[in-house]
Amino acid sequence: AIWYQGESNCGKGEDPRDYAHKMRALIKGWRKAFNHKNMPVYYVQLPQWRSYAWTFMREEQRKALDTPHTGMAITVDLDHANDIHPPNKITVGERLARWPLAKDYKQDIAYSGPQLKSVAFDTGKVMVSFENAHAGLITAKVQGVEIVKSDSLNVNGFELADKDGHWHAARATIKQNRVIVISERVKQPVAVRYACAPEASQGKPWNLYNKAGLPASPFCSNWKLMPYDPKMNPQ
C-alpha cells in the first residue's frame, strides 16, 4: 500500500502531534482487514507549504516509521510557488517506488534520504550523523523533475539553540557522512534542527541529500525547544 495524506490533519481544530498514533492505527487496521500482519505500507512525508502545523506533521510522519515494514518518501525539497499540491508527482512516485523495490523485490538500490542518527556537541559546534548516508552526503537542488548536484558543501536550513533555548541561524558544512554546524551567536549549543519551518527561506532551499539524490528529512534534536501553539494554525 502507498499513502499520501496529512494536509487535512493540520487545519484549525486539528493537532498534528496526534498523527503518528493515527498512522500506526491505520496500518494496523489495514493489516487486520487484509489478514496480512506484515503488509508493507509506504507513505509520503509532506512537502513544503506555508502552514505552521506542517513542521510538526512531518515529525509525526517520521516517528511512525517505528512501525515494522513501513517506509517514508521524503519530499520536503519539492515546491512550486507554494502550491499545497506540488505538481511534480514524478519524483514523488519514483521515491515511493524505491521502498518496495529495495525491501520487497530485493533490488540493491538506495531507498531513503538521510535520517537523523545521532548528535555530538562540542565547544561551539555540533556534529550530526545520519542513517542512509553511508556513501556520503551532497548538496543539490531540484530543477524540473531532476536533482542536480552542487559543488558546494554548505547546507541551508540548519539552526542551533543556545543555553536559553533560543534558536539562531547557523553555518553547516558537509564532512563525508556528517554535517558540522556552528554559529558565532551560540557558544554553547544545546540542540540542532534542520528544515524545521513550513517552507525554506527565499533563495536558500533545503539542499541536503545523500549521493543517491534523495533528500534529508527535517529533524530537531530536542522537540521540547519547539513548543506547539494551536493558535498559529490556519483558519
C-alpha positions in Angstrom: 0.0 0.0 0.0 1.1 3.6 -0.6 -0.3 6.6 1.2 0.0 10.3 0.6 -2.1 12.3 3.1 -1.8 14.6 6.1 -2.8 18.1 5.0 -6.3 18.0 6.4 -4.9 16.9 9.8 -3.1 20.2 10.1 -6.1 22.6 9.9 -7.9 24.6 12.6 -9.1 22.3 15.4 -6.6 19.6 14.4 -3.5 18.8 16.4 -0.8 17.3 14.1 1.0 15.9 17.1 -1.6 13.1 17.2 -0.8 11.9 13.7 1.8 9.3 14.5 -0.8 7.4 16.6 -3.4 7.7 13.7 -0.9 6.5 11.2 0.0 3.4 13.3 -3.7 2.7 13.8 -4.4 3.0 10.1 -1.6 0.5 9.3 -2.8 -1.9 12.0 -6.4 -1.7 10.7 -5.4 -2.4 7.1 -3.3 -5.3 8.1 -6.1 -6.8 10.1 -8.7 -6.2 7.2 -6.4 -7.8 4.7 -5.4 -10.6 7.1 -1.7 -9.7 6.4 0.2 -8.9 9.6 3.3 -7.7 7.7 1.6 -5.9 4.8 4.1 -3.3 3.6 2.9 0.3 3.8 4.9 3.1 2.3 3.9 6.8 2.6 4.9 10.3 1.7 6.2 12.9 4.2 4.6 16.3 3.5 6.5 18.7 1.2 6.8 22.4 1.7 3.9 24.7 2.3 3.2 27.8 4.4 1.1 26.1 7.1 2.6 26.4 10.6 1.4 22.9 11.5 3.2 21.1 8.7 6.5 21.3 10.5 5.1 19.2 13.3 3.2 16.9 11.0 6.5 15.9 9.2 8.0 14.9 12.5 4.9 12.8 13.3 5.2 11.1 10.0 8.9 10.4 10.7 8.0 8.9 14.1 5.5 6.5 12.6 8.4 4.7 10.9 8.8 2.7 14.1 6.1 0.5 12.7 7.7 -2.5 11.1 7.5 -2.9 7.3 6.9 0.7 6.6 8.9 3.4 4.7 8.6 7.1 4.0 9.3 9.0 0.8 10.8 12.4 1.8 9.6 15.3 -0.3 10.5 18.4 1.7 12.6 19.7 -1.1 9.7 19.9 -3.5 7.9 23.2 -4.0 6.1 25.0 -6.8 5.2 28.7 -6.0 4.0 27.5 -2.6 1.4 25.2 -4.1 -0.3 23.0 -1.5 -0.1 20.2 -4.1 3.3 20.4 -5.9 2.7 19.2 -9.4 5.9 17.2 -9.6 4.4 13.8 -8.8 7.1 12.0 -10.9 9.7 12.5 -8.2 7.2 11.5 -5.5 6.3 8.3 -7.4 10.0 7.4 -8.0 10.9 7.9 -4.4 7.9 5.8 -3.2 8.9 3.1 -5.7 12.3 2.7 -4.3 11.0 1.3 -1.0 9.2 -1.8 -2.4 11.9 -2.3 -5.0 14.5 -2.5 -2.2 12.6 -4.1 0.6 10.1 -6.4 -1.2 11.8 -7.0 -4.6 15.3 -7.1 -3.1 16.9 -4.7 -5.6 20.2 -3.2 -4.5 19.2 0.4 -4.6 19.1 3.3 -2.1 15.6 3.8 -0.8 15.6 6.6 1.8 17.1 10.0 2.2 19.3 10.8 5.2 17.6 10.5 8.6 19.0 11.8 11.9 21.1 9.2 13.6 23.0 11.0 16.4 24.2 14.4 17.5 27.5 15.2 19.3 28.1 18.5 21.0 31.5 20.1 21.2 32.6 23.5 22.2 30.9 25.9 19.8 29.9 23.3 17.3 27.6 20.3 16.7 28.4 17.2 14.7 25.3 15.5 13.1 25.4 11.9 11.9 22.8 10.3 9.6 21.3 7.0 8.7 21.2 6.2 4.9 24.3 8.3 4.3 27.0 5.7 4.3 28.1 6.6 0.8 28.3 10.3 1.8 26.3 13.5 1.7 25.9 16.1 -1.0 24.1 19.4 -1.6 21.8 19.6 -4.6 18.7 21.3 -5.9 15.5 20.5 -7.8 15.4 21.5 -11.5 12.1 20.4 -13.0 12.0 16.7 -12.2 15.8 16.3 -11.9 18.0 16.5 -8.8 21.1 18.5 -9.8 24.2 18.1 -7.6 26.0 21.2 -6.4 29.8 21.6 -5.8 29.2 23.4 -2.6 29.4 21.7 0.8 27.4 24.4 2.6 23.9 23.3 3.7 21.0 25.7 4.1 18.4 25.3 6.8 20.4 24.5 10.0 19.8 26.2 13.3 21.3 25.9 16.8 19.7 26.6 20.1 21.6 28.4 22.8 21.5 27.5 26.5 18.4 29.7 27.0 16.5 27.7 24.3 16.6 30.5 21.6 17.2 29.4 18.0 19.8 31.0 15.7 20.7 30.5 12.1 23.9 28.5 11.7 26.5 27.6 9.2 26.5 23.9 8.2 29.2 22.1 6.2 29.3 18.6 4.9 32.2 16.4 6.0 31.8 13.0 4.4 28.7 11.5 6.0 28.3 14.1 8.7 27.3 17.7 8.9 29.3 20.2 11.1 27.1 23.0 12.4 28.4 26.3 14.1 27.1 29.7 14.9 29.0 32.7 16.2 25.9 33.6 18.3 25.8 30.2 20.0 28.9 29.4 22.0 27.3 26.5 23.9 24.7 24.8 21.7 22.1 22.6 23.3 20.1 21.5 20.3 20.2 21.5 16.5 17.5 21.4 13.9 17.2 21.2 10.1 14.3 22.4 7.8 12.1 23.0 10.8 9.9 25.6 9.2 6.8 25.4 6.9 8.9 26.3 3.9 12.6 27.2 3.1 13.8 30.8 3.1 13.7 32.6 -0.2 16.8 31.8 -2.2 18.0 29.2 0.4 16.4 25.9 -0.5 16.8 23.0 1.8 19.6 21.2 0.0 21.0 18.2 2.0 20.9 14.9 0.1 22.7 11.6 0.0 24.7 10.6 -3.1 21.6 8.8 -4.5 19.9 12.1 -4.8 17.4 11.5 -2.0 16.7 14.5 0.3 17.3 14.5 4.1 14.2 14.5 6.4 13.7 17.5 8.6 14.6 16.9 12.2 15.1 18.6 15.6 17.3 17.0 18.3 15.1 18.4 21.1 11.4 19.0 20.3 10.9 20.4 23.8 12.5 23.5 22.5 9.8 23.7 19.7 6.6 24.2 21.7 3.4 23.9 19.6 1.0 26.8 19.6 -2.5 25.8 18.3 -3.4 29.5 17.7 -0.8 29.5 14.9 -2.8 27.0 12.9 -4.5 28.4 9.7 -8.2 29.4 9.8 
